[in-house]
Amino acid sequence: MSASFQLSFAAVAALVAVYEARGALIERRREPPAFGRTPSRFARWRENLGELLLRGPAAPIFATLCATSATASFMAGDFHELSPYVLIGNPLTLAIIEFFAVPGALLGAFLYPFGLDGPVWRYVGFGIDLVTAIARLIGAAPGASLPVKSFAPFAIIFLSLAVLSLVLWRTWLFRAMAIPFAMLGLFGAASGEGFDLAVAPGGDAAALRLPSGELALLGRGKLSFVGEQWLRADADTRAPADARGGVSCDDLGCVAKAIDGRAVALVTDRKALIEDCARAAIVIAPFYAPEGCGAPILLDRRKLAETGAATLRFVGERVEWRTARSPGEDRPWSRAPKQRAASASPPGAEPLLGEEERLN
């Protein structure tokens, strides 16, 4: 159920379904008209249109349209973006690859044992450089990447059923089942609730919604990948480096105010635990926190081992949780974490230090 499988399956299934229709079209054209009847003008126009789309220069564009349509919901759901210019970029790069890479690879492999393959690889390299240049040009165009907010949990299920209905059923009556599925999926895509706090499974990074309504990143380092995913899930086009406002960080951790005013602390050094556990409403730590931490919500290594990555939404005084692992989940591919005594400190852990001890 990974993103790579979803994209690959949807694209290949769409192409197979379309070219099965092409084979059926060819078979119909070979068959003599029933009872000597000549096909109607509409039937001839439909067949000519199908021939134009499935053969000749329009075929790569039509194939790209089919594959892109089938994978669009998974791209939006998994990567929180849509690329409208793919209908331009994919056929162009496909034509360049077929002109440079395919014949060059065959010829280069043949000439390699004789030591005569050098010029061929330079020819292939020129084609690769051309593909990269076109990708950069299209990627830099306005609107090349449209951010999409995170979906409601049920949206991707109905969007998947819509794709399957189109590519698996053989009659248009059954394929029409895709319409209600797609409508339900689009409703779910538009009604995603979002999150106010997202915590990485390691507890070393988090994204918090500030009183201004924007997300801010907490943690050490640039947080380039995970930060970009959180911002995209919120339809935020900022770079991770620009999402640091409203957060105070030092060598011991980061603190910030959530959208509802509660204090959130991400602790990176045990020396800050006693102060942050006393002052913050939510404490996040990448290590085991002792039982004495008095924060109402503690997301330490012990808790995150049970939940995996977690997102929280603040609704008044109530906190709504969404976690990667279900409570008590224990499956062959996702074993439950080993139980650990709540009062036990990990080997080598330092005890909680008071403010006076830290200053001394």
N, C-alpha and C positions, 0 to 999 in steps of 0.2 A: 504493500500500500504506500510505498515511498513516492515522492514527487516525480522522480525519474521514470518509474514504472507508469504512473498515471499519464504523463505526457507522451511517452513512447507508445503505450497501448492506444490512447485516443487518436494519435496521429496516424498510426499504421492501420487501425480499424477503419478510419474515415477513408483513407486511400484505397484500401481493399474494397470497401463498399462501392466507391465511385467507379473503380475500374471493373468491378463485376457488372455494374450497369453498362459500362462501355462494351463488355463482351456480349451482353444481352442485346444491345443495340446493333452490333455487327451481325449477330445471328438473325435478328428480325429482318435486316436488310437483305440477307441471303435468301430468305424464304420467299417463295412466290406468293403473290397476293391471293388471299382466299377467294374462291369462286370467281377468279378473274377480275376482282374489284381493284381499282387503282386507289392508292392512299389519298386521303383528303389533303387539302392545302395545309391545314394546321399540323397534320401528322408529318408531312414532308418538312415543314418549317422546324418542328421540334427535333426531328432527326438531324437536320442540317446544323441546328444549333448545338446539339450534343456532339456531333462530329467536330465542330469547330472548337469546342471546349476541351475535348478529350484527345485531340490530335493537333499537331502543328504548334506554332509559337504560343498560342493561348494555353496550351496544356500545363506548362510550369506554373503559370499564374493561377490557373484554376486549381491545381493540386495544392499550391500554397494556401489558397483561400479555404479549401476543405480542411487541411490539416490545422490551420490557424483557428478556424471556427470550432473545431473539435477540442483543441487544447486551451482555448481562451479562458474557460472557467477555472481550469487547474492552474494556469499561469496567475490569474487574479487571486485565487484562493491561497496558493502556496507561496507566491513571491510578491503579492500585493502590487502588481503593476500590469499594464497592458501596453503593447507596442503596435500602434496603428500603422506604422510604416513598414511592417514586415512584408506586406504585399509588394513593396518596391524592392526591399533589400534582398529577400530570399531568392526571387527569380534571377536577379542580377548576379548574385554571388554563385548561384547554382550554374549559370551559364559560364562564368569564368572558371569555376572548378572543372567543369566538363571539358573546357577548351585547353586548360593548362595542366591541371593535376592528373586527370585520368590518362591521357596519352603519354604525358611525361613520366608518370610512375611506371607504366608498362615498358616504355622504351628504356628508361633508366635501369630497371631491373634486368633487362636483356643485355645492356651494355656493361653492367657492373663487373662481370667476371673478366672483361677485356680491358678494364681501366679506362673506358671511354665515356663514362657516365657524367663527368663533371659539368659540361655545358648543359646537359639535360636538367640537372638539378638547379642550375641557375635560372633556367627557363621556368621551372616549377616555382622557384622562390619568387620570381617576378609576379606570377599569378597570385601567390599567397599575399605578397605586399599589396597587390591591387585589391584583393578582398578585404584586407585590414583597413585600407584607406577608405573604401566605400562604407564599411561598417562605422568608422569614425565619423564620416561625413553625415550619414543618416542618423547616427546616435546624437550628434550635436544639433540637429534640426529642432526647431520649437515643437513641442508636443510629441517628441519621439518616445517618451515614456510617461504614461499617465498613472499616477498613484491611485491605488484602490484600498479602501479601508477593509479591515478584517471582516469576514463573513460571520453570520450566525452559524452555529454548529451544524444545523440541518441543511444549510444551503448547498454544500458541495455534494450531498447525497442525491438531492433531486436534480441537480445539474448533471451529475454522472448518469442518472437514469435517463435524462433527456438525450444525452449523447448515445447511450446504448440503444435506445429505442430507434434512433435514426439509422444506426449502422447495422443493427442485427436483424430487424424485421424486414420481410421481403415485400410487403404490400404497403401502399400509401395509407390505407386505413389504420393499420397498426402503427405505422410511423407517426401518425398524427398524435399518438400518445405522448410524443415528445413535447407537445405544446403545453399541456397542464404541468408536466414535470418542470419544464423550463420556467414557467410563470412562478411556481412555488420556489424554485431555486433563486430566481432573480429577486423575489420578495425577501428571501433570507439574506441574499447578498446586500440588499439595501437596508436591512434592519439589524446589522451587527451592532452589539452593544459596546464594543471596545473595552478598554481597561484603564484603570487609574494607577496601577502598579504592576510591573512585570519583573519577575526575578529569574535569572538564569539558573539552571540546575546545579551549578557549582557554588552559587551564592556569592560570586565575585563581581557581579554586575547586575544593574537594575535600571529600569526606566520608570520615572515617576511623573505623574501629571501635576503641574504646579498650579497655584491659584489663578494664574493667567490663562490656564487651559492648555498650554503647550507642554509637551513632554520634555523632560530633562534626563540626562544619562548620569548614573552614579557608578563609580568604580575606577580602578586604575587603568592606565593605558589609553589607547585611542578608541577602543571598543568599536572598531570599524565595521566588522561583519555583524555581530549581534545587535549593535546599535542601529545599523542601517535597517535591519529587519524589523526592529520595533518601530522605528520612525515610519517605515513604509506601511506597516500594519495600521498606523494612524493617519495614513494619507499625507504624511509630512515629508516634503521634498528637501528638507535641510540635510546637510552633511552631518555625520555624528560629531565632528569637531565643533559645529555651531550650536549643538544642543547641550551646552554646559552651563548656561546662564541660570541663576537662581540656586546653584548648588555650591556649598562650601566644602572644600576638600583639603586634607593635610595628610601627613604620613600615616596617621592612624585610621583614616576613613573619610567618609563623606556624609553630610547631613543636609536636609532640605525640608521644606514645608509642602505637604500634599495639598490637593485642591480643596479639601475640607478643613485645612488648618492643622491637621495632626502632624507631628514631627516624625520623620523617617530617617534612620541612620543605617548606613552600610559600613560595617566595621571591618577593617583589614588588619588590625593589630589588637591582640587580647588586652593590651593596656588600656584601651578605650572602653572596654565592656562595662565597667562599673558605672561610669558616667552616662553612657548612652542607654544602658538598661534602665536607669533611673529617670531619664528625661524623655526618651523617645517612645512614641506609641507603637512603632514598628521597628524592630531591629533585624538586620540581615547580616549574616556572617558566613564565611566560607569554611568555618571550622566548628567543632563541637562547643557549644556554650554551656557552662555549668548551670545547674538547676536554679541557682540563685538569681538569675536574670528576671527582673520584674516587669519587663515590657509586655503589654497585653498581647502582642503578636510577635512571635520569635520565629524567624526563618533561618535556622542554622543548618549545619551539615546533617544533623539527625533528622530534622523535619523534611529537608529537601530530598533526602534519600527515600523517604516515604512518598512524597508527592511528585518528585521530578520538578521540572520548570512549572512555575505557578504565576497566574495573573489574578489580581484582586481588583474589585470594583467597590467603591465606597458609596453606599446608598443610605444617607442619613447616618445613624449610629450603627447601621448594619454593614457587614463586609461580605460581599459575594465572592466565592472562590471558584477558580477553574484550574485544575491541575492536570499534568501530563499522565499521572498514575492515579488509578482509582483507589479508594481506601481498601486495604486488605487484598489488593491485586497480587496474585501469585500464579504466574503462567510459565510454561517451559521456556518461552522466549523473553519473559520479563519477570524474573524471580523477585520475590519480596526481599527487601533489605534485611540483613541480619539484625536481630533485636539487640539493643544496647541499653544497659541500665541508665536511667535518666540522671542519676546522681553521680555516675562515674565520670571522671575526667580522663581525657585521652592521654596516652603516654607522652610525657614531656610537656604537657600543658601547664601554663602558669596559672596560679590562683588569681581571682579577681583582685585588682588593686584599687584602693581608694584614691581620691584626688590628692591627699597629702602625700601618700606613698609615691604616686607618680611624680610629684614635684621633687621629692627627695631623691 
